[in-house]
Amino acid sequence: MARVLRITINNTDYNFSLLNKEPITKNTTEIPIHINSQNITLVKASNSWQAKDPNHQIDKNILESIGRAIGLRYRF
């Protein structure tokens, strides 16, 4: 079962699920998530997170905040 996490941005709550099959470590560079009925793979690009496929309807700032939240949660 996927782990469901929540993040609040601009007074709006977003629930997302981690779909990864392997443990998240500091060497993890791709994290598949499920948000708003979409599966998106986050990719670490230097010091930020972005979507691997640009064809989605989620704001890039939300995805970057989700990547940072995952990093804080899993301490990497």
Phi and psi restraints in degrees (range 20) as a CNS / XPLOR table:
assign (resid 1 and name C) (resid 2 and name N)
       (resid 2 and name CA) (resid 2 and name C) 1.0 -78.1 20.0 2
assign (resid 2 and name N) (resid 2 and name CA)
       (resid 2 and name C) (resid 3 and name N) 1.0 144.3 20.0 2
assign (resid 2 and name C) (resid 3 and name N)
       (resid 3 and name CA) (resid 3 and name C) 1.0 -81.0 20.0 2
assign (resid 3 and name N) (resid 3 and name CA)
       (resid 3 and name C) (resid 4 and name N) 1.0 127.2 20.0 2
assign (resid 3 and name C) (resid 4 and name N)
       (resid 4 and name CA) (resid 4 and name C) 1.0 -98.5 20.0 2
assign (resid 4 and name N) (resid 4 and name CA)
       (resid 4 and name C) (resid 5 and name N) 1.0 129.3 20.0 2
assign (resid 4 and name C) (resid 5 and name N)
       (resid 5 and name CA) (resid 5 and name C) 1.0 -124.1 20.0 2
assign (resid 5 and name N) (resid 5 and name CA)
       (resid 5 and name C) (resid 6 and name N) 1.0 162.6 20.0 2
assign (resid 5 and name C) (resid 6 and name N)
       (resid 6 and name CA) (resid 6 and name C) 1.0 -131.0 20.0 2
assign (resid 6 and name N) (resid 6 and name CA)
       (resid 6 and name C) (resid 7 and name N) 1.0 143.8 20.0 2
assign (resid 6 and name C) (resid 7 and name N)
       (resid 7 and name CA) (resid 7 and name C) 1.0 -136.1 20.0 2
assign (resid 7 and name N) (resid 7 and name CA)
       (resid 7 and name C) (resid 8 and name N) 1.0 144.5 20.0 2
assign (resid 7 and name C) (resid 8 and name N)
       (resid 8 and name CA) (resid 8 and name C) 1.0 -113.7 20.0 2
assign (resid 8 and name N) (resid 8 and name CA)
       (resid 8 and name C) (resid 9 and name N) 1.0 125.1 20.0 2
assign (resid 8 and name C) (resid 9 and name N)
       (resid 9 and name CA) (resid 9 and name C) 1.0 -132.1 20.0 2
assign (resid 9 and name N) (resid 9 and name CA)
       (resid 9 and name C) (resid 10 and name N) 1.0 125.3 20.0 2
assign (resid 9 and name C) (resid 10 and name N)
       (resid 10 and name CA) (resid 10 and name C) 1.0 52.0 20.0 2
assign (resid 10 and name N) (resid 10 and name CA)
       (resid 10 and name C) (resid 11 and name N) 1.0 46.2 20.0 2
assign (resid 10 and name C) (resid 11 and name N)
       (resid 11 and name CA) (resid 11 and name C) 1.0 62.1 20.0 2
assign (resid 11 and name N) (resid 11 and name CA)
       (resid 11 and name C) (resid 12 and name N) 1.0 22.9 20.0 2
assign (resid 11 and name C) (resid 12 and name N)
       (resid 12 and name CA) (resid 12 and name C) 1.0 -122.3 20.0 2
assign (resid 12 and name N) (resid 12 and name CA)
       (resid 12 and name C) (resid 13 and name N) 1.0 129.4 20.0 2
assign (resid 12 and name C) (resid 13 and name N)
       (resid 13 and name CA) (resid 13 and name C) 1.0 -87.7 20.0 2
assign (resid 13 and name N) (resid 13 and name CA)
       (resid 13 and name C) (resid 14 and name N) 1.0 137.1 20.0 2
assign (resid 13 and name C) (resid 14 and name N)
       (resid 14 and name CA) (resid 14 and name C) 1.0 -124.5 20.0 2
assign (resid 14 and name N) (resid 14 and name CA)
       (resid 14 and name C) (resid 15 and name N) 1.0 126.2 20.0 2
assign (resid 14 and name C) (resid 15 and name N)
       (resid 15 and name CA) (resid 15 and name C) 1.0 -101.4 20.0 2
assign (resid 15 and name N) (resid 15 and name CA)
       (resid 15 and name C) (resid 16 and name N) 1.0 135.6 20.0 2
assign (resid 15 and name C) (resid 16 and name N)
       (resid 16 and name CA) (resid 16 and name C) 1.0 -142.6 20.0 2
assign (resid 16 and name N) (resid 16 and name CA)
       (resid 16 and name C) (resid 17 and name N) 1.0 155.2 20.0 2
assign (resid 16 and name C) (resid 17 and name N)
       (resid 17 and name CA) (resid 17 and name C) 1.0 -115.9 20.0 2
assign (resid 17 and name N) (resid 17 and name CA)
       (resid 17 and name C) (resid 18 and name N) 1.0 141.2 20.0 2
assign (resid 17 and name C) (resid 18 and name N)
       (resid 18 and name CA) (resid 18 and name C) 1.0 -87.1 20.0 2
assign (resid 18 and name N) (resid 18 and name CA)
       (resid 18 and name C) (resid 19 and name N) 1.0 128.0 20.0 2
assign (resid 18 and name C) (resid 19 and name N)
       (resid 19 and name CA) (resid 19 and name C) 1.0 -108.0 20.0 2
assign (resid 19 and name N) (resid 19 and name CA)
       (resid 19 and name C) (resid 20 and name N) 1.0 9.0 20.0 2
assign (resid 19 and name C) (resid 20 and name N)
       (resid 20 and name CA) (resid 20 and name C) 1.0 -67.0 20.0 2
assign (resid 20 and name N) (resid 20 and name CA)
       (resid 20 and name C) (resid 21 and name N) 1.0 147.1 20.0 2
assign (resid 20 and name C) (resid 21 and name N)
       (resid 21 and name CA) (resid 21 and name C) 1.0 -99.4 20.0 2
assign (resid 21 and name N) (resid 21 and name CA)
       (resid 21 and name C) (resid 22 and name N) 1.0 -16.7 20.0 2
assign (resid 21 and name C) (resid 22 and name N)
       (resid 22 and name CA) (resid 22 and name C) 1.0 -110.7 20.0 2
assign (resid 22 and name N) (resid 22 and name CA)
       (resid 22 and name C) (resid 23 and name N) 1.0 155.9 20.0 2
assign (resid 22 and name C) (resid 23 and name N)
       (resid 23 and name CA) (resid 23 and name C) 1.0 -61.3 20.0 2
assign (resid 23 and name N) (resid 23 and name CA)
       (resid 23 and name C) (resid 24 and name N) 1.0 145.9 20.0 2
assign (resid 23 and name C) (resid 24 and name N)
       (resid 24 and name CA) (resid 24 and name C) 1.0 -86.2 20.0 2
assign (resid 24 and name N) (resid 24 and name CA)
       (resid 24 and name C) (resid 25 and name N) 1.0 126.0 20.0 2
assign (resid 24 and name C) (resid 25 and name N)
       (resid 25 and name CA) (resid 25 and name C) 1.0 -129.2 20.0 2
assign (resid 25 and name N) (resid 25 and name CA)
       (resid 25 and name C) (resid 26 and name N) 1.0 178.9 20.0 2
assign (resid 25 and name C) (resid 26 and name N)
       (resid 26 and name CA) (resid 26 and name C) 1.0 -67.8 20.0 2
assign (resid 26 and name N) (resid 26 and name CA)
       (resid 26 and name C) (resid 27 and name N) 1.0 -14.8 20.0 2
assign (resid 26 and name C) (resid 27 and name N)
       (resid 27 and name CA) (resid 27 and name C) 1.0 -91.1 20.0 2
assign (resid 27 and name N) (resid 27 and name CA)
       (resid 27 and name C) (resid 28 and name N) 1.0 -1.9 20.0 2
assign (resid 27 and name C) (resid 28 and name N)
       (resid 28 and name CA) (resid 28 and name C) 1.0 -69.2 20.0 2
assign (resid 28 and name N) (resid 28 and name CA)
       (resid 28 and name C) (resid 29 and name N) 1.0 129.2 20.0 2
assign (resid 28 and name C) (resid 29 and name N)
       (resid 29 and name CA) (resid 29 and name C) 1.0 -117.7 20.0 2
assign (resid 29 and name N) (resid 29 and name CA)
       (resid 29 and name C) (resid 30 and name N) 1.0 -12.2 20.0 2
assign (resid 29 and name C) (resid 30 and name N)
       (resid 30 and name CA) (resid 30 and name C) 1.0 -134.3 20.0 2
assign (resid 30 and name N) (resid 30 and name CA)
       (resid 30 and name C) (resid 31 and name N) 1.0 132.8 20.0 2
assign (resid 30 and name C) (resid 31 and name N)
       (resid 31 and name CA) (resid 31 and name C) 1.0 -133.6 20.0 2
assign (resid 31 and name N) (resid 31 and name CA)
       (resid 31 and name C) (resid 32 and name N) 1.0 114.9 20.0 2
assign (resid 31 and name C) (resid 32 and name N)
       (resid 32 and name CA) (resid 32 and name C) 1.0 -79.6 20.0 2
assign (resid 32 and name N) (resid 32 and name CA)
       (resid 32 and name C) (resid 33 and name N) 1.0 134.1 20.0 2
assign (resid 32 and name C) (resid 33 and name N)
       (resid 33 and name CA) (resid 33 and name C) 1.0 -130.8 20.0 2
assign (resid 33 and name N) (resid 33 and name CA)
       (resid 33 and name C) (resid 34 and name N) 1.0 163.4 20.0 2
assign (resid 33 and name C) (resid 34 and name N)
       (resid 34 and name CA) (resid 34 and name C) 1.0 -123.1 20.0 2
assign (resid 34 and name N) (resid 34 and name CA)
       (resid 34 and name C) (resid 35 and name N) 1.0 120.5 20.0 2
assign (resid 34 and name C) (resid 35 and name N)
       (resid 35 and name CA) (resid 35 and name C) 1.0 -145.6 20.0 2
assign (resid 35 and name N) (resid 35 and name CA)
       (resid 35 and name C) (resid 36 and name N) 1.0 135.2 20.0 2
assign (resid 35 and name C) (resid 36 and name N)
       (resid 36 and name CA) (resid 36 and name C) 1.0 51.2 20.0 2
assign (resid 36 and name N) (resid 36 and name CA)
       (resid 36 and name C) (resid 37 and name N) 1.0 47.2 20.0 2
assign (resid 36 and name C) (resid 37 and name N)
       (resid 37 and name CA) (resid 37 and name C) 1.0 62.5 20.0 2
assign (resid 37 and name N) (resid 37 and name CA)
       (resid 37 and name C) (resid 38 and name N) 1.0 22.8 20.0 2
assign (resid 37 and name C) (resid 38 and name N)
       (resid 38 and name CA) (resid 38 and name C) 1.0 -127.2 20.0 2
assign (resid 38 and name N) (resid 38 and name CA)
       (resid 38 and name C) (resid 39 and name N) 1.0 140.8 20.0 2
assign (resid 38 and name C) (resid 39 and name N)
       (resid 39 and name CA) (resid 39 and name C) 1.0 -96.5 20.0 2
assign (resid 39 and name N) (resid 39 and name CA)
       (resid 39 and name C) (resid 40 and name N) 1.0 124.3 20.0 2
assign (resid 39 and name C) (resid 40 and name N)
       (resid 40 and name CA) (resid 40 and name C) 1.0 -130.7 20.0 2
assign (resid 40 and name N) (resid 40 and name CA)
       (resid 40 and name C) (resid 41 and name N) 1.0 138.5 20.0 2
assign (resid 40 and name C) (resid 41 and name N)
       (resid 41 and name CA) (resid 41 and name C) 1.0 -101.5 20.0 2
assign (resid 41 and name N) (resid 41 and name CA)
       (resid 41 and name C) (resid 42 and name N) 1.0 119.6 20.0 2
assign (resid 41 and name C) (resid 42 and name N)
       (resid 42 and name CA) (resid 42 and name C) 1.0 -84.8 20.0 2
assign (resid 42 and name N) (resid 42 and name CA)
       (resid 42 and name C) (resid 43 and name N) 1.0 136.4 20.0 2
assign (resid 42 and name C) (resid 43 and name N)
       (resid 43 and name CA) (resid 43 and name C) 1.0 -122.4 20.0 2
assign (resid 43 and name N) (resid 43 and name CA)
       (resid 43 and name C) (resid 44 and name N) 1.0 133.3 20.0 2
assign (resid 43 and name C) (resid 44 and name N)
       (resid 44 and name CA) (resid 44 and name C) 1.0 -81.0 20.0 2
assign (resid 44 and name N) (resid 44 and name CA)
       (resid 44 and name C) (resid 45 and name N) 1.0 120.4 20.0 2
assign (resid 44 and name C) (resid 45 and name N)
       (resid 45 and name CA) (resid 45 and name C) 1.0 -119.8 20.0 2
assign (resid 45 and name N) (resid 45 and name CA)
       (resid 45 and name C) (resid 46 and name N) 1.0 106.0 20.0 2
assign (resid 45 and name C) (resid 46 and name N)
       (resid 46 and name CA) (resid 46 and name C) 1.0 52.6 20.0 2
assign (resid 46 and name N) (resid 46 and name CA)
       (resid 46 and name C) (resid 47 and name N) 1.0 -105.3 20.0 2
assign (resid 46 and name C) (resid 47 and name N)
       (resid 47 and name CA) (resid 47 and name C) 1.0 -109.7 20.0 2
assign (resid 47 and name N) (resid 47 and name CA)
       (resid 47 and name C) (resid 48 and name N) 1.0 15.8 20.0 2
assign (resid 47 and name C) (resid 48 and name N)
       (resid 48 and name CA) (resid 48 and name C) 1.0 -135.6 20.0 2
assign (resid 48 and name N) (resid 48 and name CA)
       (resid 48 and name C) (resid 49 and name N) 1.0 169.2 20.0 2
assign (resid 48 and name C) (resid 49 and name N)
       (resid 49 and name CA) (resid 49 and name C) 1.0 -114.6 20.0 2
assign (resid 49 and name N) (resid 49 and name CA)
       (resid 49 and name C) (resid 50 and name N) 1.0 140.2 20.0 2
assign (resid 49 and name C) (resid 50 and name N)
       (resid 50 and name CA) (resid 50 and name C) 1.0 -145.3 20.0 2
assign (resid 50 and name N) (resid 50 and name CA)
       (resid 50 and name C) (resid 51 and name N) 1.0 166.3 20.0 2
assign (resid 50 and name C) (resid 51 and name N)
       (resid 51 and name CA) (resid 51 and name C) 1.0 -75.4 20.0 2
assign (resid 51 and name N) (resid 51 and name CA)
       (resid 51 and name C) (resid 52 and name N) 1.0 139.5 20.0 2
assign (resid 51 and name C) (resid 52 and name N)
       (resid 52 and name CA) (resid 52 and name C) 1.0 -67.5 20.0 2
assign (resid 52 and name N) (resid 52 and name CA)
       (resid 52 and name C) (resid 53 and name N) 1.0 -41.8 20.0 2
assign (resid 52 and name C) (resid 53 and name N)
       (resid 53 and name CA) (resid 53 and name C) 1.0 -106.5 20.0 2
assign (resid 53 and name N) (resid 53 and name CA)
       (resid 53 and name C) (resid 54 and name N) 1.0 120.0 20.0 2
assign (resid 53 and name C) (resid 54 and name N)
       (resid 54 and name CA) (resid 54 and name C) 1.0 -73.7 20.0 2
assign (resid 54 and name N) (resid 54 and name CA)
       (resid 54 and name C) (resid 55 and name N) 1.0 -4.0 20.0 2
assign (resid 54 and name C) (resid 55 and name N)
       (resid 55 and name CA) (resid 55 and name C) 1.0 -88.9 20.0 2
assign (resid 55 and name N) (resid 55 and name CA)
       (resid 55 and name C) (resid 56 and name N) 1.0 72.5 20.0 2
assign (resid 55 and name C) (resid 56 and name N)
       (resid 56 and name CA) (resid 56 and name C) 1.0 -144.5 20.0 2
assign (resid 56 and name N) (resid 56 and name CA)
       (resid 56 and name C) (resid 57 and name N) 1.0 171.2 20.0 2
assign (resid 56 and name C) (resid 57 and name N)
       (resid 57 and name CA) (resid 57 and name C) 1.0 -116.9 20.0 2
assign (resid 57 and name N) (resid 57 and name CA)
       (resid 57 and name C) (resid 58 and name N) 1.0 24.6 20.0 2
assign (resid 57 and name C) (resid 58 and name N)
       (resid 58 and name CA) (resid 58 and name C) 1.0 -100.4 20.0 2
assign (resid 58 and name N) (resid 58 and name CA)
       (resid 58 and name C) (resid 59 and name N) 1.0 133.1 20.0 2
assign (resid 58 and name C) (resid 59 and name N)
       (resid 59 and name CA) (resid 59 and name C) 1.0 -58.9 20.0 2
assign (resid 59 and name N) (resid 59 and name CA)
       (resid 59 and name C) (resid 60 and name N) 1.0 137.9 20.0 2
assign (resid 59 and name C) (resid 60 and name N)
       (resid 60 and name CA) (resid 60 and name C) 1.0 -63.3 20.0 2
assign (resid 60 and name N) (resid 60 and name CA)
       (resid 60 and name C) (resid 61 and name N) 1.0 -30.3 20.0 2
assign (resid 60 and name C) (resid 61 and name N)
       (resid 61 and name CA) (resid 61 and name C) 1.0 -67.8 20.0 2
assign (resid 61 and name N) (resid 61 and name CA)
       (resid 61 and name C) (resid 62 and name N) 1.0 -35.2 20.0 2
assign (resid 61 and name C) (resid 62 and name N)
       (resid 62 and name CA) (resid 62 and name C) 1.0 -66.2 20.0 2
assign (resid 62 and name N) (resid 62 and name CA)
       (resid 62 and name C) (resid 63 and name N) 1.0 -44.2 20.0 2
assign (resid 62 and name C) (resid 63 and name N)
       (resid 63 and name CA) (resid 63 and name C) 1.0 -64.5 20.0 2
assign (resid 63 and name N) (resid 63 and name CA)
       (resid 63 and name C) (resid 64 and name N) 1.0 -39.4 20.0 2
assign (resid 63 and name C) (resid 64 and name N)
       (resid 64 and name CA) (resid 64 and name C) 1.0 -65.6 20.0 2
assign (resid 64 and name N) (resid 64 and name CA)
       (resid 64 and name C) (resid 65 and name N) 1.0 -39.7 20.0 2
assign (resid 64 and name C) (resid 65 and name N)
       (resid 65 and name CA) (resid 65 and name C) 1.0 -65.8 20.0 2
assign (resid 65 and name N) (resid 65 and name CA)
       (resid 65 and name C) (resid 66 and name N) 1.0 -37.3 20.0 2
assign (resid 65 and name C) (resid 66 and name N)
       (resid 66 and name CA) (resid 66 and name C) 1.0 -63.6 20.0 2
assign (resid 66 and name N) (resid 66 and name CA)
       (resid 66 and name C) (resid 67 and name N) 1.0 -44.1 20.0 2
assign (resid 66 and name C) (resid 67 and name N)
       (resid 67 and name CA) (resid 67 and name C) 1.0 -59.2 20.0 2
assign (resid 67 and name N) (resid 67 and name CA)
       (resid 67 and name C) (resid 68 and name N) 1.0 -43.1 20.0 2
assign (resid 67 and name C) (resid 68 and name N)
       (resid 68 and name CA) (resid 68 and name C) 1.0 -65.8 20.0 2
assign (resid 68 and name N) (resid 68 and name CA)
       (resid 68 and name C) (resid 69 and name N) 1.0 -39.6 20.0 2
assign (resid 68 and name C) (resid 69 and name N)
       (resid 69 and name CA) (resid 69 and name C) 1.0 -63.6 20.0 2
assign (resid 69 and name N) (resid 69 and name CA)
       (resid 69 and name C) (resid 70 and name N) 1.0 -40.2 20.0 2
assign (resid 69 and name C) (resid 70 and name N)
       (resid 70 and name CA) (resid 70 and name C) 1.0 -64.2 20.0 2
assign (resid 70 and name N) (resid 70 and name CA)
       (resid 70 and name C) (resid 71 and name N) 1.0 -42.3 20.0 2
assign (resid 70 and name C) (resid 71 and name N)
       (resid 71 and name CA) (resid 71 and name C) 1.0 -60.6 20.0 2
assign (resid 71 and name N) (resid 71 and name CA)
       (resid 71 and name C) (resid 72 and name N) 1.0 -40.6 20.0 2
assign (resid 71 and name C) (resid 72 and name N)
       (resid 72 and name CA) (resid 72 and name C) 1.0 -69.0 20.0 2
assign (resid 72 and name N) (resid 72 and name CA)
       (resid 72 and name C) (resid 73 and name N) 1.0 -40.3 20.0 2
assign (resid 72 and name C) (resid 73 and name N)
       (resid 73 and name CA) (resid 73 and name C) 1.0 -64.1 20.0 2
assign (resid 73 and name N) (resid 73 and name CA)
       (resid 73 and name C) (resid 74 and name N) 1.0 -41.7 20.0 2
assign (resid 73 and name C) (resid 74 and name N)
       (resid 74 and name CA) (resid 74 and name C) 1.0 -102.6 20.0 2
assign (resid 74 and name N) (resid 74 and name CA)
       (resid 74 and name C) (resid 75 and name N) 1.0 7.2 20.0 2
assign (resid 74 and name C) (resid 75 and name N)
       (resid 75 and name CA) (resid 75 and name C) 1.0 53.9 20.0 2
assign (resid 75 and name N) (resid 75 and name CA)
       (resid 75 and name C) (resid 76 and name N) 1.0 56.8 20.0 2
